[in-house]
Amino acid sequence: MLSVTERAIFSSLIEYPNSRVLLDFIDPKHLSHEGKMVFYSLRDNISKESAEIYTEILGKGLKVDFMDDVMTSEAGTERLVKEFHETCRAKDLVKLLTSLAKKVNDKDMSNDEAIETVWNFQKESKQAGQIKTASDVATEYLTELNAYLSGDFIGVPWPYARLNNFMNPLGGGELMIVGGQAGMGKTAYMLNLAYLWALKKIRVGFFALEMRAKELENRIHQRHFRFSLTRERKQLNIYKNEKERLDRFVEEFRKLPLFFVDSGKSSLVSIVSQAKAMVLFNKVDVIFIDYLQLLRTEESLNRDGEIGLITRTLKLLAMELGVPIIIGSQLNRRTEMNNDGRPRLSNLRESGNIEQDADIVQFVYRPFFYVKDAQETDFEIIVGKQRNGPLGVAKLFYDTERQLITEG
């Protein structure tokens, strides 16, 4: 006997032919015996008229007394089917997590393998009905365009107005490279972006491959103090009000939607697994990796080939996760031979692969080291590639003692 929900779903799918694509959201294992029979009758005759489908169902000895349970609209039908889908997936997830917990506890499965299994489960759900019509794509396009023109950004807007002047908001699925020589401020810039976004409730994941998370926190707090929290930490004992200020900043930091990985694991497999966990469990909106040349793969490749595999994997990962990934990258020494030491795309180490896979390439540049009369605080973000936008330069100010990057 059909359940009340099954009666409403199938009568509506038969009544509204345009809604029959929603069959992709229904897993027959969650249906009653009679529900399975109706499901297969509908699936095998999906292009036929409603009367023909009911005749097919009658031919299998089933009653068609559920014709009056039809929803009042296609929108109502879609809502009902997706609610049924989510309820069934929740039940499956509970069973899966119970099974995985036992396997991990019994050492039959690693944590990374468990995370990958849960991720694949979630991905299967999103793939239902994934084919888009031209109309679907046009709707997405106009929605994003109209939002952009009205100032209601879709994506992650830059925390610096001078970047927003010519750069599009950072979109899900984009891979961005932040290139710079040692000491130019790659990490400082990435950390400033992460902190400023977190202040705006944008959820940020940060892979620290070279530093501990507590060191990054110390750098964030440094922006509030004129003395070094590393070299002159003892001043916190001398000036009690400064220690009280730091305590306040620490408590504010606790509340930020920042999520760090500083395990020291630099394998690409580990990064991919942890990134998926961040999206699954922490719902991050953007992911940082500091930095590219520290990553390793398990493949037997030369360094150029390995870098190519890493950047391609991270690009595909960004698309799969639906979030932007920002990764720092070193520059080669030929940068010194450029006019004024200004970096360009060819200065990225193993540049061919990196340039090809990146949607955006930004370079950090400090004229002070190359240009006479330049100020030590001068700091430029040079946009060397923006797949869907213009190139340009944003001039900022960098207080190295406070690790603070501002617009002045």
Legacy VTK file of the C-alpha trace (Angstrom):
# vtk DataFile Version 3.0
C-alpha trace
ASCII
DATASET POLYDATA
POINTS 408 float
0.000 0.000 0.000
1.298 3.442 -0.924
2.118 5.845 1.904
0.511 9.288 2.015
3.769 10.878 0.792
4.171 8.357 -2.028
0.599 9.002 -3.205
1.193 12.764 -3.365
4.580 12.430 -5.078
3.571 9.992 -7.799
0.204 11.549 -8.601
1.954 14.911 -9.009
4.798 13.555 -11.167
2.252 11.877 -13.430
0.131 15.042 -13.584
3.039 17.429 -14.322
5.310 16.024 -17.107
7.896 18.815 -16.643
8.419 17.670 -13.047
9.350 14.106 -13.965
13.068 14.997 -14.032
12.708 14.961 -10.230
12.685 11.154 -10.368
16.494 11.473 -10.061
15.956 12.570 -6.450
14.050 9.406 -5.508
15.952 6.311 -4.403
13.608 3.285 -4.824
15.069 1.573 -1.750
13.160 4.057 0.414
9.817 3.197 -1.203
7.208 0.613 -0.230
6.749 -2.448 -2.449
3.845 -0.784 -4.264
5.814 2.470 -4.405
8.649 0.702 -6.237
6.199 -0.679 -8.796
4.738 2.782 -9.472
8.223 4.317 -9.608
9.437 1.893 -12.283
6.190 2.208 -14.254
6.659 5.980 -14.322
10.378 5.828 -15.085
9.920 3.375 -17.975
7.105 5.445 -19.482
8.361 8.904 -18.555
7.551 10.552 -21.891
3.994 9.195 -22.140
0.726 10.969 -21.369
-0.719 10.758 -17.863
-3.582 8.473 -18.937
-1.151 6.013 -20.542
0.934 5.851 -17.358
-2.136 5.162 -15.217
-3.112 2.401 -17.662
0.376 0.887 -17.249
0.003 0.973 -13.457
-3.445 -0.645 -13.635
-1.983 -3.354 -15.841
0.304 -4.338 -12.961
-2.700 -4.922 -10.719
-2.265 -1.724 -8.710
-5.020 0.674 -7.793
-4.899 4.220 -9.080
-6.985 5.694 -6.288
-4.239 8.249 -5.541
-5.071 10.484 -8.525
-6.776 13.039 -6.267
-3.674 13.502 -4.080
-1.899 15.621 -6.693
-0.136 18.816 -5.574
-1.532 22.129 -6.759
1.570 23.181 -8.728
4.910 22.082 -10.178
6.680 24.170 -7.528
4.816 22.317 -4.787
5.763 19.021 -6.413
9.442 19.967 -6.489
9.360 21.010 -2.844
7.687 17.740 -1.790
10.110 15.524 -3.738
13.176 17.335 -2.379
11.863 17.162 1.192
11.399 13.401 0.759
14.911 13.184 -0.711
16.477 15.070 2.229
14.636 12.930 4.775
15.863 9.735 3.127
19.425 11.047 2.839
19.437 11.958 6.532
18.499 8.378 7.414
21.238 7.029 5.120
23.792 9.414 6.642
23.031 8.233 10.172
23.599 4.623 9.076
26.791 5.544 7.241
28.280 7.493 10.157
27.491 4.667 12.559
29.237 2.197 10.260
32.255 4.469 9.719
32.661 5.141 13.431
32.923 1.399 14.043
35.438 0.909 11.217
37.651 3.787 12.400
37.448 2.581 15.994
38.390 -0.955 14.901
41.326 0.436 12.847
39.751 -0.913 9.647
39.692 2.575 8.119
41.749 5.762 8.472
40.283 9.145 9.365
41.067 10.448 5.870
39.268 7.508 4.263
36.232 8.103 6.479
36.137 11.795 5.526
36.412 10.893 1.840
33.522 8.436 2.194
31.282 11.059 3.813
32.276 13.610 1.183
31.381 11.240 -1.649
28.046 10.557 0.026
27.289 14.287 0.125
28.449 14.724 -3.459
26.071 11.999 -4.667
23.188 13.971 -3.218
24.218 17.136 -5.058
24.598 15.260 -8.347
20.913 14.331 -8.483
19.334 16.313 -11.275
22.678 17.970 -12.113
22.051 18.389 -15.852
21.295 22.067 -16.512
19.150 23.330 -19.359
20.052 26.491 -21.271
17.230 28.167 -19.340
18.804 27.137 -16.005
22.166 28.556 -17.062
20.585 31.786 -18.315
18.809 32.243 -14.981
22.091 31.750 -13.075
23.858 34.188 -15.387
21.272 36.952 -15.038
21.000 36.460 -11.272
24.755 36.927 -10.858
24.925 39.837 -13.326
22.028 41.734 -11.752
23.435 41.146 -8.267
26.813 42.508 -9.349
25.309 45.585 -10.997
23.240 46.354 -7.904
26.249 45.972 -5.603
24.867 42.807 -3.987
27.927 40.684 -4.666
27.708 36.974 -5.364
31.000 35.637 -4.125
33.523 37.000 -1.650
34.128 40.765 -2.069
37.645 42.005 -1.421
38.255 43.706 1.941
40.203 46.458 0.162
38.213 48.996 -1.890
41.163 49.498 -4.242
40.954 45.844 -5.260
37.172 45.933 -5.537
37.536 48.835 -7.990
38.734 46.516 -10.754
38.501 42.951 -9.456
35.417 40.751 -9.445
34.361 39.164 -6.144
36.190 35.902 -5.521
33.905 33.144 -6.753
33.376 29.538 -5.742
35.565 27.165 -7.743
38.321 29.708 -8.432
42.007 29.038 -7.784
44.036 32.114 -6.882
47.812 32.340 -6.605
49.550 34.914 -4.395
53.116 35.142 -5.689
56.004 36.863 -3.992
59.647 36.563 -3.065
60.703 35.718 0.461
60.173 38.639 2.821
57.791 40.495 0.497
54.720 39.797 2.628
52.907 36.822 1.051
51.860 35.332 4.363
51.105 38.754 5.855
48.821 39.606 2.928
47.024 36.255 3.013
46.597 36.492 6.779
45.231 40.036 6.512
42.699 38.863 3.913
41.701 35.933 6.129
41.308 38.094 9.241
39.376 40.897 7.527
37.026 38.382 5.913
36.504 36.586 9.223
35.551 39.904 10.836
32.776 40.102 8.214
31.564 36.595 9.183
33.040 34.974 6.090
34.148 31.508 7.188
37.838 30.944 6.469
40.001 27.811 6.407
43.789 28.244 6.661
46.426 25.560 6.038
49.652 26.656 7.717
52.393 24.431 6.294
55.316 26.473 7.634
54.037 28.006 10.886
51.918 27.020 13.860
48.407 28.404 14.114
49.315 30.117 17.401
52.094 32.010 15.574
49.551 33.207 13.025
47.260 34.299 15.852
50.177 36.225 17.364
50.661 38.003 14.018
46.989 38.950 13.963
47.182 40.417 17.470
50.374 42.290 16.535
48.296 44.760 14.506
47.018 46.231 17.808
50.431 46.805 19.455
53.413 49.087 18.853
55.940 46.762 20.509
56.773 43.264 19.284
54.668 40.511 20.842
57.502 38.133 19.966
60.777 39.926 20.795
59.427 42.185 23.542
56.795 39.969 25.105
58.051 40.695 28.625
56.579 44.181 28.335
53.209 42.547 28.987
54.439 42.025 32.565
55.556 45.635 32.885
52.469 47.267 31.442
49.478 45.443 32.917
46.993 47.398 30.811
48.681 45.997 27.674
48.199 42.439 28.954
44.539 43.206 29.602
44.212 44.538 26.053
45.780 41.380 24.661
43.416 39.228 26.714
40.478 41.092 25.177
41.787 40.578 21.671
42.290 36.871 22.372
38.665 36.545 23.489
37.520 38.349 20.336
39.711 36.034 18.264
38.018 32.964 19.804
34.718 34.015 18.246
36.019 34.424 14.692
34.993 31.861 12.027
38.633 30.898 11.415
39.689 27.256 11.101
43.349 26.221 11.014
45.307 23.103 10.085
48.922 23.181 11.297
49.617 19.453 11.573
52.763 19.705 9.469
51.335 17.242 6.933
52.224 18.597 3.510
51.000 15.739 1.323
48.459 16.672 -1.329
46.246 13.763 -0.272
46.090 15.085 3.293
45.333 18.652 2.155
42.485 17.463 -0.091
40.983 15.362 2.701
41.183 18.130 5.299
39.784 20.712 2.870
36.752 18.507 2.292
36.349 18.142 6.060
36.470 21.945 6.462
33.676 22.396 3.929
31.613 19.496 5.282
31.850 20.237 8.981
32.925 23.894 9.257
31.098 25.261 6.178
34.079 27.407 5.154
33.607 29.968 2.358
37.266 30.297 1.327
40.445 28.251 1.875
44.068 29.457 2.150
47.180 27.285 1.717
50.570 28.700 2.716
52.380 27.769 0.488
52.584 25.823 -2.828
56.243 24.779 -2.888
55.883 22.983 0.466
53.276 20.572 -0.907
54.264 17.066 -1.970
52.620 14.268 -3.921
53.158 10.527 -3.854
53.830 10.408 -7.599
57.273 9.846 -9.119
57.465 13.073 -11.106
60.001 15.802 -11.692
59.293 19.037 -9.815
57.604 20.731 -12.777
55.309 17.752 -13.234
54.602 17.572 -9.515
53.688 21.264 -9.329
51.422 20.788 -12.338
49.651 17.883 -10.637
49.248 19.920 -7.442
47.804 23.031 -9.087
45.465 21.010 -11.317
44.255 18.999 -8.333
43.649 22.158 -6.299
41.736 23.763 -9.198
39.496 20.697 -9.523
39.129 20.612 -5.729
37.978 24.248 -5.670
35.356 23.442 -8.301
34.230 20.323 -6.476
33.969 22.096 -3.119
32.390 25.204 -4.631
34.717 27.533 -2.692
37.739 29.613 -3.789
41.200 28.342 -2.857
44.044 30.840 -2.358
47.594 29.515 -2.291
50.899 31.317 -1.837
53.746 30.677 -4.270
57.413 31.589 -4.393
58.951 33.420 -7.332
62.136 32.447 -9.128
65.302 34.505 -8.850
64.941 35.969 -12.351
62.517 38.464 -10.774
65.553 40.511 -9.746
66.358 41.118 -13.421
62.957 42.670 -14.146
62.560 46.425 -14.447
62.171 47.756 -10.864
62.019 44.138 -9.689
58.314 43.988 -10.560
57.167 40.362 -10.810
55.332 38.922 -13.784
53.743 35.581 -14.622
56.961 34.070 -15.971
58.550 34.603 -12.526
56.339 32.017 -10.847
58.386 28.936 -10.098
57.313 26.165 -12.473
55.216 28.977 -13.981
53.641 27.235 -16.975
51.513 24.880 -14.918
50.635 27.463 -12.269
49.600 30.113 -14.796
47.462 27.646 -16.743
45.452 26.384 -13.756
45.033 29.663 -11.867
41.982 31.859 -12.416
43.665 34.770 -10.631
47.321 35.561 -10.034
48.261 38.366 -7.649
51.805 39.415 -6.835
52.906 41.169 -3.650
55.519 43.836 -4.374
57.437 46.305 -2.203
59.023 49.118 -4.279
61.219 50.079 -1.294
63.706 47.324 -2.214
64.072 48.423 -5.846
62.977 52.025 -6.376
64.850 55.077 -5.143
62.807 57.340 -2.814
60.104 54.673 -2.322
58.710 54.471 1.203
59.218 51.372 3.334
55.451 51.156 3.840
54.662 51.132 0.098
52.960 47.857 -0.805
51.427 46.879 -4.126
49.128 44.079 -5.193
49.814 43.478 -8.872
47.055 41.501 -10.596
48.883 39.617 -13.351
45.933 37.437 -14.325
42.188 37.662 -13.805
40.369 35.201 -16.028
37.112 37.140 -16.033
38.285 40.684 -15.451
40.924 43.367 -16.117
44.467 43.532 -14.809
45.638 46.306 -12.529
47.557 47.420 -9.451
46.212 48.249 -5.992
48.532 50.432 -3.922
48.339 49.694 -0.202
50.392 50.381 2.945
52.317 47.726 4.872
53.357 48.299 8.480
55.852 45.450 8.819
56.278 45.843 12.589
52.538 45.410 13.148
51.978 43.018 10.209
49.202 45.385 9.156
48.173 45.971 5.530
45.736 48.838 4.964
44.661 51.384 2.373
46.280 54.202 4.352
LINES 1 409
408 0 1 2 3 4 5 6 7 8 9 10 11 12 13 14 15 16 17 18 19 20 21 22 23 24 25 26 27 28 29 30 31 32 33 34 35 36 37 38 39 40 41 42 43 44 45 46 47 48 49 50 51 52 53 54 55 56 57 58 59 60 61 62 63 64 65 66 67 68 69 70 71 72 73 74 75 76 77 78 79 80 81 82 83 84 85 86 87 88 89 90 91 92 93 94 95 96 97 98 99 100 101 102 103 104 105 106 107 108 109 110 111 112 113 114 115 116 117 118 119 120 121 122 123 124 125 126 127 128 129 130 131 132 133 134 135 136 137 138 139 140 141 142 143 144 145 146 147 148 149 150 151 152 153 154 155 156 157 158 159 160 161 162 163 164 165 166 167 168 169 170 171 172 173 174 175 176 177 178 179 180 181 182 183 184 185 186 187 188 189 190 191 192 193 194 195 196 197 198 199 200 201 202 203 204 205 206 207 208 209 210 211 212 213 214 215 216 217 218 219 220 221 222 223 224 225 226 227 228 229 230 231 232 233 234 235 236 237 238 239 240 241 242 243 244 245 246 247 248 249 250 251 252 253 254 255 256 257 258 259 260 261 262 263 264 265 266 267 268 269 270 271 272 273 274 275 276 277 278 279 280 281 282 283 284 285 286 287 288 289 290 291 292 293 294 295 296 297 298 299 300 301 302 303 304 305 306 307 308 309 310 311 312 313 314 315 316 317 318 319 320 321 322 323 324 325 326 327 328 329 330 331 332 333 334 335 336 337 338 339 340 341 342 343 344 345 346 347 348 349 350 351 352 353 354 355 356 357 358 359 360 361 362 363 364 365 366 367 368 369 370 371 372 373 374 375 376 377 378 379 380 381 382 383 384 385 386 387 388 389 390 391 392 393 394 395 396 397 398 399 400 401 402 403 404 405 406 407
